[in-house]
Amino acid sequence: MRKVALFSTFGGLLFGYDTGVINGALPFMQRDLGLTPLTEGLVTSTLLFGAAFGAITAGRLSDRFGRRRTIMALALIFAVATIGCSIAPGTELLVVARTVLGLAVGGASVIVPVYLAEMSPAAQRGRIVTQNELMIVTGQFLAFTFNALIGNAFPDASHVWRWMLVIATLPAVVLWFGMLVLPESPRWLASAGRFGEVLDVLRKTRDSANVADEFDEVRQAAREDYQSKLGTWRDLTVPWIRRIFVVGLGMAVINQISGVNAIMYYGTSILSRSGFGDQGALLANVVNGVTSVVAVVVGMALMTRVARKSMLIFGLVGTASSLLAIGLISLLIPEGTIRGYLVLLFMVTFLASMQSCIGTVTWLTMSEIFPLHVRGIGMGICVFVLWMINFLIGFFFPQMVSWIGVSMTFFIFVAIQLVAIVWVKRVVPETRGKSLEDLEHYFKSMAGAKAETAQGRTV
């Protein structure tokens, strides 16, 4: 399981690096390629647009061909597309290469958490799956760090953004070779009827005392879902699955309306305009990367001790309060050193709340709530929605700031998060301490109870 958690989460590292590197590379791209505000938005957001389609496609591919082989294919796309981005001679080819890279980013965002959830024992699932979130923010931290080192070492060299981007080929190679030594998911093997291989994988990844019980659980769940084989769109209309689907979609939306990716993609620009200047903003942004890593470690520790629903609500309160503070500071305090450090302070509290609570809980919940036969397609659609919202935020955020200012833009995020807190309290279930099969039976029983209630009212 240590090998599983180490090598497969290099997909998360690539996810984090490729989404975070644009933060510091944009100023140099503007100088080298002559980007306009429109092309700046395109270069930033087309990766996210590709990620949306990568997410929804990879889910079905992994259902058909297996989680392991799909991750290996994504590693190849990461490597080839990264090289394409770093050698692109102009904006047009850069946009195309970033879109292809987005396919790999979106695919990894779906398949790696599912693979980890299906490989993990119930008692360790929260800790192991959230290691992927740790690797995502580690990737962002590395991107911010390399941006700062390269940008400050060669401040007048406009082409240095190419070196910032090409570094991502190294973890892509590690991911591909690492997956060679890892087994296929036992739950996917069970869905394909390969029970001998299921038992073999469980023996390698579990204590001997737990193998028999978990094998029986996996086999029983696979038998119940055997008639469905691969999930279809129609399966998502079944009442009890539809309720899960609504929860998954809501979690995807919550992950993005926090405003985290406005900070991740444009944090350097915001800090620069607040009073740090371009070179100082690159260095200050490293603090955001460190905060994200520490916050995810804290979130992983809390995951087994605190109810996940409570963590999610606490995180939303923290992000809303932080964005409200940044909006007020930007509105009331003139640009300068004091404003710059205050904005950085509340960026830190924002990321601490986001990464320790919202990020860890939303990705874990989406990976574990869907039943086996629709897990790939269900999470694929939810993450497609997540990435499309991410794309819209990445594309429109700089334009909204130019239209209504950074303060009003953040106030809109705050209002949406207040609505999200109410929705979480009313709709989201608690998943801590339950096996994947327990969750499936829970949702089925909830749907049955509602159906009986409705029938009683009709009578």
Buried (B, 14 or more C-beta within 10 A) or exposed (E): BEEBBBBBBBBBBBBBBBBBBBBBBBBBBBBBBEBEEEBBBBBBBBBBBBBBBBBBBBBBBBBBEBBBBBBBBBBBBBBBBBBBBBEBEEBEEBBBBBBBBBBBBBBBBBBBBBBBBBBBBBEEBBBBBBBBBBBBBBBBBBBBBBBBBBBEEEBEBBEBBBBBBBBBBBBBBBBBEBBEEBBBBBBBBBBBEBBEBBBBBBEEBBEEEBBEEBBEBBBEBBEBBEEBEEBEEEBBEBEBBBBBBEBBBBBBBBBBBBBBBBBBBBBBBBBBBBBBEBBBBBBBBBBBBBBBBBBBBBBBEBBBEBBBBBBBBBBBBBBBBBBBBBBBBBEEBEEEEEBBBBBBBBBBBBBBBBBBBBBBBBBBBBBBBBBBBBBBBBBBBBBBBBBBBBBBBBBBBBEBBEEEBBBBBBBBBBEBBEEBBEBBEEEBBEBBEBBBBEBBBBBBEBBEEEEEEEEEEEE
